[in-house]
Amino acid sequence: MKIRYKNNKLEKSVVDAKSIIKNYGTRAKLVKQRLEEVKAAKSLADFQFMPKANCHELKGNRKGKLAIDISANHRIIFIPNHDPHPTKDDGGLDWSQVFEILIESIGEDYH
């Protein structure tokens, strides 16, 4: 999948291994791993078979966004970068048609 970032600062925080360690400390290894998994995926549907990533759609005031686990409390928050978002007949997001995402935050603890 293709990854875009909300802003240059966020993108620069993961530009290389040194930046990831500097910005995410003890979570750096998992941040790097999750980003590599996203890049390697053909579509968002691939994450349905990665239980440790626990990719899930958010609810409430975050409806329309998704999260991938980095650790027990920290997530990568993103949205499908498609206009309009691909949907199934029932109106839900069609994960198999999401080929590009826009990462809004990394390491967020929204709990």
N, CA, C and O atoms as a GROMACS GRO file, in nm:
protein
  444
    1MET      N    1   0.084  -0.118   0.000
    1MET     CA    2   0.000   0.000   0.000
    1MET      C    3   0.088   0.124   0.000
    1MET      O    4   0.204   0.121   0.042
    2LYS      N    5   0.030   0.228  -0.047
    2LYS     CA    6   0.099   0.356  -0.048
    2LYS      C    7   0.065   0.431   0.081
    2LYS      O    8  -0.050   0.430   0.126
    3ILE      N    9   0.167   0.495   0.138
    3ILE     CA   10   0.148   0.571   0.262
    3ILE      C   11   0.175   0.718   0.235
    3ILE      O   12   0.274   0.755   0.173
    4ARG      N   13   0.084   0.800   0.283
    4ARG     CA   14   0.103   0.945   0.286
    4ARG      C   15   0.092   0.987   0.432
    4ARG      O   16   0.041   0.913   0.515
    5TYR      N   17   0.141   1.106   0.461
    5TYR     CA   18   0.141   1.155   0.598
    5TYR      C   19   0.069   1.288   0.607
    5TYR      O   20   0.066   1.366   0.512
    6LYS      N   21   0.009   1.312   0.723
    6LYS     CA   22  -0.069   1.433   0.747
    6LYS      C   23   0.013   1.560   0.723
    6LYS      O   24  -0.038   1.659   0.672
    7ASN      N   25   0.141   1.554   0.762
    7ASN     CA   26   0.228   1.670   0.743
    7ASN      C   27   0.374   1.626   0.733
    7ASN      O   28   0.407   1.510   0.758
    8ASN      N   29   0.461   1.720   0.696
    8ASN     CA   30   0.603   1.688   0.678
    8ASN      C   31   0.670   1.647   0.808
    8ASN      O   32   0.757   1.560   0.808
    9LYS      N   33   0.630   1.708   0.918
    9LYS     CA   34   0.690   1.674   1.048
    9LYS      C   35   0.667   1.527   1.080
    9LYS      O   36   0.759   1.459   1.125
   10LEU      N   37   0.547   1.479   1.059
   10LEU     CA   38   0.515   1.339   1.086
   10LEU      C   39   0.595   1.248   0.992
   10LEU      O   40   0.649   1.146   1.035
   11GLU      N   41   0.602   1.284   0.866
   11GLU     CA   42   0.677   1.204   0.770
   11GLU      C   43   0.825   1.198   0.807
   11GLU      O   44   0.887   1.092   0.798
   12LYS      N   45   0.882   1.310   0.848
   12LYS     CA   46   1.023   1.314   0.886
   12LYS      C   47   1.051   1.233   1.012
   12LYS      O   48   1.164   1.190   1.034
   13SER      N   49   0.949   1.211   1.095
   13SER     CA   50   0.970   1.134   1.217
   13SER      C   51   0.995   0.986   1.189
   13SER      O   52   1.040   0.913   1.277
   14VAL      N   53   0.968   0.942   1.065
   14VAL     CA   54   0.988   0.801   1.028
   14VAL      C   55   1.071   0.786   0.901
   14VAL      O   56   1.066   0.682   0.836
   15VAL      N   57   1.145   0.888   0.866
   15VAL     CA   58   1.221   0.886   0.740
   15VAL      C   59   1.330   0.780   0.740
   15VAL      O   60   1.362   0.725   0.634
   16ASP      N   61   1.389   0.749   0.855
   16ASP     CA   62   1.491   0.645   0.864
   16ASP      C   63   1.493   0.589   1.006
   16ASP      O   64   1.424   0.639   1.095
   17ALA      N   65   1.574   0.485   1.026
   17ALA     CA   66   1.578   0.417   1.156
   17ALA      C   67   1.618   0.512   1.269
   17ALA      O   68   1.563   0.505   1.378
   18LYS      N   69   1.714   0.599   1.243
   18LYS     CA   70   1.761   0.694   1.346
   18LYS      C   71   1.648   0.788   1.388
   18LYS      O   72   1.631   0.815   1.507
   19SER      N   73   1.571   0.836   1.293
   19SER     CA   74   1.458   0.925   1.323
   19SER      C   75   1.350   0.853   1.402
   19SER      O   76   1.291   0.909   1.495
   20ILE      N   77   1.324   0.728   1.364
   20ILE     CA   78   1.221   0.651   1.434
   20ILE      C   79   1.262   0.630   1.580
   20ILE      O   80   1.180   0.647   1.670
   21ILE      N   81   1.387   0.594   1.604
   21ILE     CA   82   1.436   0.575   1.742
   21ILE      C   83   1.428   0.706   1.819
   21ILE      O   84   1.383   0.708   1.934
   22LYS      N   85   1.470   0.814   1.758
   22LYS     CA   86   1.468   0.945   1.824
   22LYS      C   87   1.326   0.986   1.863
   22LYS      O   88   1.304   1.039   1.972
   23ASN      N   89   1.230   0.962   1.776
   23ASN     CA   90   1.094   1.008   1.798
   23ASN      C   91   1.003   0.912   1.873
   23ASN      O   92   0.906   0.955   1.936
   24TYR      N   93   1.033   0.782   1.868
   24TYR     CA   94   0.942   0.685   1.929
   24TYR      C   95   1.006   0.597   2.036
   24TYR      O   96   0.939   0.512   2.094
   25GLY      N   97   1.133   0.616   2.061
   25GLY     CA   98   1.201   0.551   2.172
   25GLY      C   99   1.179   0.401   2.178
   25GLY      O  100   1.209   0.330   2.082
   26THR      N  101   1.127   0.354   2.290
   26THR     CA  102   1.110   0.210   2.313
   26THR      C  103   1.011   0.146   2.216
   26THR      O  104   1.012   0.024   2.198
   27ARG      N  105   0.927   0.225   2.155
   27ARG     CA  106   0.829   0.172   2.059
   27ARG      C  107   0.881   0.174   1.915
   27ARG      O  108   0.810   0.135   1.823
   28ALA      N  109   1.004   0.219   1.895
   28ALA     CA  110   1.059   0.238   1.760
   28ALA      C  111   1.056   0.110   1.677
   28ALA      O  112   1.019   0.114   1.560
   29LYS      N  113   1.094  -0.002   1.736
   29LYS     CA  114   1.099  -0.127   1.660
   29LYS      C  115   0.961  -0.164   1.606
   29LYS      O  116   0.948  -0.204   1.490
   30LEU      N  117   0.857  -0.149   1.689
   30LEU     CA  118   0.722  -0.183   1.645
   30LEU      C  119   0.666  -0.081   1.546
   30LEU      O  120   0.592  -0.118   1.455
   31VAL      N  121   0.702   0.047   1.562
   31VAL     CA  122   0.659   0.148   1.466
   31VAL      C  123   0.716   0.112   1.328
   31VAL      O  124   0.644   0.110   1.229
   32LYS      N  125   0.846   0.083   1.325
   32LYS     CA  126   0.911   0.047   1.198
   32LYS      C  127   0.847  -0.079   1.140
   32LYS      O  128   0.820  -0.085   1.020
   33GLN      N  129   0.822  -0.179   1.223
   33GLN     CA  130   0.762  -0.303   1.176
   33GLN      C  131   0.624  -0.280   1.117
   33GLN      O  132   0.592  -0.331   1.010
   34ARG      N  133   0.540  -0.203   1.188
   34ARG     CA  134   0.404  -0.179   1.137
   34ARG      C  135   0.407  -0.102   1.006
   34ARG      O  136   0.331  -0.134   0.914
   35LEU      N  137   0.493  -0.002   0.994
   35LEU     CA  138   0.501   0.074   0.869
   35LEU      C  139   0.548  -0.015   0.754
   35LEU      O  140   0.500  -0.001   0.641
   36GLU      N  141   0.641  -0.106   0.781
   36GLU     CA  142   0.686  -0.199   0.678
   36GLU      C  143   0.574  -0.294   0.638
   36GLU      O  144   0.559  -0.328   0.520
   37GLU      N  145   0.493  -0.337   0.735
   37GLU     CA  146   0.379  -0.423   0.705
   37GLU      C  147   0.277  -0.351   0.618
   37GLU      O  148   0.221  -0.410   0.526
   38VAL      N  149   0.254  -0.224   0.647
   38VAL     CA  150   0.159  -0.147   0.566
   38VAL      C  151   0.211  -0.135   0.423
   38VAL      O  152   0.137  -0.156   0.328
   39LYS      N  153   0.338  -0.101   0.408
   39LYS     CA  154   0.395  -0.086   0.275
   39LYS      C  155   0.389  -0.217   0.196
   39LYS      O  156   0.368  -0.216   0.075
   40ALA      N  157   0.407  -0.329   0.263
   40ALA     CA  158   0.408  -0.460   0.197
   40ALA      C  159   0.268  -0.511   0.163
   40ALA      O  160   0.252  -0.597   0.076
   41ALA      N  161   0.168  -0.459   0.229
   41ALA     CA  162   0.031  -0.506   0.208
   41ALA      C  163  -0.020  -0.463   0.070
   41ALA      O  164   0.012  -0.355   0.021
   42LYS      N  165  -0.100  -0.550   0.009
   42LYS     CA  166  -0.163  -0.516  -0.119
   42LYS      C  167  -0.280  -0.421  -0.095
   42LYS      O  168  -0.303  -0.328  -0.172
   43SER      N  169  -0.353  -0.448   0.012
   43SER     CA  170  -0.467  -0.362   0.050
   43SER      C  171  -0.484  -0.371   0.201
   43SER      O  172  -0.417  -0.450   0.268
   44LEU      N  173  -0.572  -0.290   0.253
   44LEU     CA  174  -0.600  -0.290   0.396
   44LEU      C  175  -0.654  -0.425   0.442
   44LEU      O  176  -0.640  -0.461   0.559
   45ALA      N  177  -0.716  -0.499   0.352
   45ALA     CA  178  -0.772  -0.630   0.387
   45ALA      C  179  -0.665  -0.726   0.437
   45ALA      O  180  -0.696  -0.817   0.514
   46ASP      N  181  -0.539  -0.708   0.396
   46ASP     CA  182  -0.431  -0.795   0.444
   46ASP      C  183  -0.418  -0.790   0.596
   46ASP      O  184  -0.370  -0.886   0.657
   47PHE      N  185  -0.459  -0.681   0.658
   47PHE     CA  186  -0.446  -0.667   0.803
   47PHE      C  187  -0.550  -0.748   0.880
   47PHE      O  188  -0.538  -0.764   1.001
   48GLN      N  189  -0.649  -0.799   0.812
   48GLN     CA  190  -0.746  -0.885   0.878
   48GLN      C  191  -0.683  -1.018   0.916
   48GLN      O  192  -0.739  -1.092   0.996
   49PHE      N  193  -0.568  -1.049   0.859
   49PHE     CA  194  -0.498  -1.174   0.887
   49PHE      C  195  -0.373  -1.152   0.972
   49PHE      O  196  -0.289  -1.241   0.984
   50MET      N  197  -0.360  -1.033   1.032
   50MET     CA  198  -0.249  -1.000   1.121
   50MET      C  199  -0.304  -0.964   1.258
   50MET      O  200  -0.319  -0.846   1.289
   51PRO      N  201  -0.333  -1.064   1.341
   51PRO     CA  202  -0.397  -1.036   1.469
   51PRO      C  203  -0.317  -0.944   1.561
   51PRO      O  204  -0.376  -0.868   1.637
   52LYS      N  205  -0.184  -0.950   1.556
   52LYS     CA  206  -0.104  -0.864   1.645
   52LYS      C  207  -0.116  -0.717   1.608
   52LYS      O  208  -0.102  -0.630   1.694
   53ALA      N  209  -0.142  -0.689   1.482
   53ALA     CA  210  -0.158  -0.550   1.440
   53ALA      C  211  -0.292  -0.494   1.487
   53ALA      O  212  -0.305  -0.374   1.510
   54ASN      N  213  -0.391  -0.582   1.502
   54ASN     CA  214  -0.524  -0.543   1.550
   54ASN      C  215  -0.577  -0.419   1.478
   54ASN      O  216  -0.620  -0.323   1.543
   55CYS      N  217  -0.574  -0.420   1.347
   55CYS     CA  218  -0.626  -0.307   1.270
   55CYS      C  219  -0.778  -0.303   1.289
   55CYS      O  220  -0.847  -0.403   1.272
   56HIS      N  221  -0.827  -0.185   1.324
   56HIS     CA  222  -0.970  -0.174   1.351
   56HIS      C  223  -1.022  -0.034   1.321
   56HIS      O  224  -0.948   0.065   1.327
   57GLU      N  225  -1.150  -0.029   1.287
   57GLU     CA  226  -1.217   0.098   1.262
   57GLU      C  227  -1.253   0.160   1.397
   57GLU      O  228  -1.292   0.090   1.490
   58LEU      N  229  -1.240   0.291   1.405
   58LEU     CA  230  -1.270   0.361   1.530
   58LEU      C  231  -1.415   0.406   1.531
   58LEU      O  232  -1.482   0.411   1.428
   59LYS      N  233  -1.462   0.438   1.650
   59LYS     CA  234  -1.603   0.476   1.669
   59LYS      C  235  -1.612   0.614   1.732
   59LYS      O  236  -1.511   0.678   1.762
   60GLY      N  237  -1.734   0.657   1.751
   60GLY     CA  238  -1.759   0.785   1.819
   60GLY      C  239  -1.707   0.903   1.740
   60GLY      O  240  -1.730   0.914   1.620
   61ASN      N  241  -1.635   0.993   1.810
   61ASN     CA  242  -1.585   1.113   1.744
   61ASN      C  243  -1.468   1.084   1.650
   61ASN      O  244  -1.419   1.174   1.582
   62ARG      N  245  -1.423   0.960   1.645
   62ARG     CA  246  -1.315   0.919   1.553
   62ARG      C  247  -1.367   0.831   1.439
   62ARG      O  248  -1.289   0.768   1.368
   63LYS      N  249  -1.498   0.827   1.423
   63LYS     CA  250  -1.558   0.745   1.316
   63LYS      C  251  -1.499   0.787   1.181
   63LYS      O  252  -1.483   0.906   1.153
   64GLY      N  253  -1.469   0.687   1.098
   64GLY     CA  254  -1.407   0.713   0.968
   64GLY      C  255  -1.257   0.694   0.969
   64GLY      O  256  -1.193   0.689   0.864
   65LYS      N  257  -1.199   0.683   1.090
   65LYS     CA  258  -1.056   0.661   1.105
   65LYS      C  259  -1.033   0.516   1.146
   65LYS      O  260  -1.123   0.448   1.194
   66LEU      N  261  -0.910   0.472   1.126
   66LEU     CA  262  -0.871   0.338   1.165
   66LEU      C  263  -0.745   0.345   1.249
   66LEU      O  264  -0.675   0.446   1.251
   67ALA      N  265  -0.717   0.236   1.320
   67ALA     CA  266  -0.597   0.230   1.404
   67ALA      C  267  -0.530   0.094   1.388
   67ALA      O  268  -0.596  -0.008   1.366
   68ILE      N  269  -0.398   0.096   1.401
   68ILE     CA  270  -0.317  -0.025   1.405
   68ILE      C  271  -0.240  -0.018   1.536
   68ILE      O  272  -0.182   0.085   1.569
   69ASP      N  273  -0.239  -0.128   1.610
   69ASP     CA  274  -0.168  -0.132   1.738
   69ASP      C  275  -0.017  -0.127   1.718
   69ASP      O  276   0.039  -0.194   1.631
   70ILE      N  277   0.046  -0.046   1.803
   70ILE     CA  278   0.192  -0.048   1.816
   70ILE      C  279   0.226  -0.123   1.945
   70ILE      O  280   0.315  -0.207   1.948
   71SER      N  281   0.151  -0.090   2.049
   71SER     CA  282   0.166  -0.156   2.179
   71SER      C  283   0.027  -0.164   2.240
   71SER      O  284  -0.073  -0.134   2.174
   72ALA      N  285   0.020  -0.202   2.366
   72ALA     CA  286  -0.110  -0.216   2.432
   72ALA      C  287  -0.191  -0.087   2.428
   72ALA      O  288  -0.313  -0.092   2.415
   73ASN      N  289  -0.127   0.027   2.440
   73ASN     CA  290  -0.198   0.155   2.444
   73ASN      C  291  -0.171   0.248   2.327
   73ASN      O  292  -0.242   0.347   2.312
   74HIS      N  293  -0.072   0.221   2.246
   74HIS     CA  294  -0.031   0.315   2.141
   74HIS      C  295  -0.068   0.264   2.003
   74HIS      O  296  -0.060   0.145   1.974
   75ARG      N  297  -0.110   0.359   1.919
   75ARG     CA  298  -0.164   0.325   1.787
   75ARG      C  299  -0.108   0.416   1.677
   75ARG      O  300  -0.059   0.526   1.702
   76ILE      N  301  -0.117   0.365   1.555
   76ILE     CA  302  -0.100   0.447   1.435
   76ILE      C  303  -0.243   0.475   1.389
   76ILE      O  304  -0.320   0.382   1.364
   77ILE      N  305  -0.279   0.603   1.379
   77ILE     CA  306  -0.414   0.645   1.339
   77ILE      C  307  -0.407   0.692   1.194
   77ILE      O  308  -0.320   0.770   1.157
   78PHE      N  309  -0.501   0.643   1.112
   78PHE     CA  310  -0.500   0.679   0.970
   78PHE      C  311  -0.641   0.675   0.912
   78PHE      O  312  -0.735   0.627   0.973
   79ILE      N  313  -0.650   0.729   0.791
   79ILE     CA  314  -0.774   0.723   0.714
   79ILE      C  315  -0.740   0.670   0.575
   79ILE      O  316  -0.627   0.685   0.528
   80PRO      N  317  -0.837   0.608   0.508
   80PRO     CA  318  -0.814   0.570   0.368
   80PRO      C  319  -0.793   0.698   0.288
   80PRO      O  320  -0.867   0.795   0.304
   81ASN      N  321  -0.694   0.699   0.201
   81ASN     CA  322  -0.666   0.818   0.121
   81ASN      C  323  -0.729   0.801  -0.017
   81ASN      O  324  -0.661   0.800  -0.120
   82HIS      N  325  -0.861   0.788  -0.016
   82HIS     CA  326  -0.940   0.773  -0.138
   82HIS      C  327  -1.058   0.870  -0.128
   82HIS      O  328  -1.113   0.890  -0.020
   83ASP      N  329  -1.096   0.929  -0.240
   83ASP     CA  330  -1.211   1.018  -0.240
   83ASP      C  331  -1.303   0.978  -0.355
   83ASP      O  332  -1.270   1.002  -0.471
   84PRO      N  333  -1.415   0.918  -0.326
   84PRO     CA  334  -1.469   0.883  -0.194
   84PRO      C  335  -1.407   0.753  -0.143
   84PRO      O  336  -1.344   0.679  -0.218
   85HIS      N  337  -1.426   0.726  -0.013
   85HIS     CA  338  -1.379   0.601   0.046
   85HIS      C  339  -1.452   0.486  -0.019
   85HIS      O  340  -1.573   0.494  -0.040
   86PRO      N  341  -1.381   0.377  -0.052
   86PRO     CA  342  -1.449   0.260  -0.110
   86PRO      C  343  -1.543   0.195  -0.008
   86PRO      O  344  -1.503   0.170   0.106
   87THR      N  345  -1.664   0.170  -0.049
   87THR     CA  346  -1.762   0.111   0.043
   87THR      C  347  -1.822  -0.016  -0.014
   87THR      O  348  -1.825  -0.038  -0.135
   88LYS      N  349  -1.869  -0.099   0.078
   88LYS     CA  350  -1.940  -0.222   0.041
   88LYS      C  351  -2.087  -0.186   0.023
   88LYS      O  352  -2.128  -0.073   0.050
   89ASP      N  353  -2.166  -0.281  -0.023
   89ASP     CA  354  -2.309  -0.259  -0.044
   89ASP      C  355  -2.382  -0.215   0.082
   89ASP      O  356  -2.479  -0.140   0.076
   90ASP      N  357  -2.334  -0.262   0.199
   90ASP     CA  358  -2.399  -0.226   0.325
   90ASP      C  359  -2.354  -0.089   0.378
   90ASP      O  360  -2.400  -0.046   0.483
   91GLY      N  361  -2.264  -0.022   0.304
   91GLY     CA  362  -2.219   0.111   0.344
   91GLY      C  363  -2.090   0.112   0.424
   91GLY      O  364  -2.032   0.218   0.445
   92GLY      N  365  -2.045  -0.005   0.468
   92GLY     CA  366  -1.920  -0.014   0.543
   92GLY      C  367  -1.799   0.001   0.453
   92GLY      O  368  -1.810  -0.012   0.331
   93LEU      N  369  -1.686   0.027   0.512
   93LEU     CA  370  -1.562   0.044   0.438
   93LEU      C  371  -1.521  -0.089   0.373
   93LEU      O  372  -1.520  -0.193   0.439
   94ASP      N  373  -1.488  -0.085   0.245
   94ASP     CA  374  -1.440  -0.203   0.174
   94ASP      C  375  -1.288  -0.209   0.186
   94ASP      O  376  -1.216  -0.148   0.106
   95TRP      N  377  -1.241  -0.282   0.284
   95TRP     CA  378  -1.098  -0.290   0.314
   95TRP      C  379  -1.019  -0.342   0.194
   95TRP      O  380  -0.903  -0.305   0.176
   96SER      N  381  -1.079  -0.426   0.113
   96SER     CA  382  -1.006  -0.484  -0.001
   96SER      C  383  -0.978  -0.382  -0.111
   96SER      O  384  -0.898  -0.408  -0.201
   97GLN      N  385  -1.044  -0.266  -0.105
   97GLN     CA  386  -1.025  -0.162  -0.206
   97GLN      C  387  -0.944  -0.042  -0.154
   97GLN      O  388  -0.930   0.058  -0.223
   98VAL      N  389  -0.891  -0.053  -0.033
   98VAL     CA  390  -0.808   0.055   0.023
   98VAL      C  391  -0.663   0.022  -0.009
   98VAL      O  392  -0.605  -0.072   0.045
   99PHE      N  393  -0.604   0.102  -0.100
   99PHE     CA  394  -0.468   0.080  -0.147
   99PHE      C  395  -0.374   0.192  -0.104
   99PHE      O  396  -0.253   0.185  -0.127
  100GLU      N  397  -0.429   0.296  -0.043
  100GLU     CA  398  -0.348   0.410   0.001
  100GLU      C  399  -0.409   0.465   0.129
  100GLU      O  400  -0.531   0.478   0.142
  101ILE      N  401  -0.320   0.499   0.225
  101ILE     CA  402  -0.368   0.557   0.350
  101ILE      C  403  -0.297   0.688   0.379
  101ILE      O  404  -0.190   0.716   0.327
  102LEU      N  405  -0.362   0.768   0.464
  102LEU     CA  406  -0.305   0.894   0.512
  102LEU      C  407  -0.289   0.879   0.663
  102LEU      O  408  -0.388   0.873   0.736
  103ILE      N  409  -0.164   0.873   0.709
  103ILE     CA  410  -0.139   0.859   0.852
  103ILE      C  411  -0.153   0.994   0.919
  103ILE      O  412  -0.089   1.092   0.879
  104GLU      N  413  -0.237   0.999   1.021
  104GLU     CA  414  -0.262   1.123   1.094
  104GLU      C  415  -0.178   1.135   1.220
  104GLU      O  416  -0.141   1.246   1.260
  105SER      N  417  -0.147   1.022   1.285
  105SER     CA  418  -0.062   1.025   1.403
  105SER      C  419   0.000   0.888   1.427
  105SER      O  420  -0.053   0.786   1.385
  106ILE      N  421   0.114   0.890   1.495
  106ILE     CA  422   0.186   0.768   1.528
  106ILE      C  423   0.218   0.772   1.676
  106ILE      O  424   0.270   0.871   1.727
  107GLY      N  425   0.188   0.663   1.743
  107GLY     CA  426   0.220   0.654   1.886
  107GLY      C  427   0.115   0.714   1.975
  107GLY      O  428   0.140   0.736   2.093
  108GLU      N  429  -0.002   0.740   1.921
  108GLU     CA  430  -0.108   0.805   1.999
  108GLU      C  431  -0.169   0.708   2.099
  108GLU      O  432  -0.192   0.591   2.068
  109ASP      N  433  -0.193   0.758   2.218
  109ASP     CA  434  -0.264   0.681   2.322
  109ASP      C  435  -0.395   0.753   2.345
  109ASP      O  436  -0.400   0.853   2.417
  110TYR      N  437  -0.502   0.702   2.285
  110TYR     CA  438  -0.632   0.769   2.296
  110TYR      C  439  -0.721   0.707   2.401
  110TYR      O  440  -0.840   0.740   2.409
  111HIS      N  441  -0.668   0.620   2.482
  111HIS     CA  442  -0.748   0.554   2.586
  111HIS      C  443  -0.753   0.639   2.710
  111HIS      O  444  -0.815   0.601   2.809
   0.00000   0.00000   0.00000
